[in-house]
Amino acid sequence: MALEVDLHLPQSHSLKDKRALVRPMLDGARNRFSVSSGEVAFQDKWQRARLGFACVGPDGDGHAFAVMTRVERFIWSFPEVEVLNVEMHTYGTDE
C-alpha cells in the first residue's frame, strides 16, 4: 500500500527551511510506523513537497491500511504545513 501527501510549506523560505520541516515527518513516520518514506516530487520547490510512504502486508487483513491511516494522521499533526491532497493506493499480486 502506498500513501502520497501533497504539502504546502508557507513558513519555508529556502530549501534549507523545507528540509527542516520535511525531515521530521519522513524520519518520524519511518521510526514510529516502520514504513518506507521519501520526498517523491517538488524537490526543487521550497514551499511544496510531495511525500510518499509505503507499507507491505498480507492482502485483506487491513494492517497496511491501518498503518497508512496512522501515518496520514501523523502528517496532519504538523501545524507548520498545509495538507493539499492525500492519495492512498493499494497494490496486489495477480496470482
Secondary structure, DSSP 8 states (H G I E B T S, - for coil): -EEEEEEE-TT--SHHHHHHHHHHHHHHHHHHH--EEEEEE-TT-TTEEEEEEE----TTSSHHHHHHHHHHHHHHT-TTSEEEEEEEE------
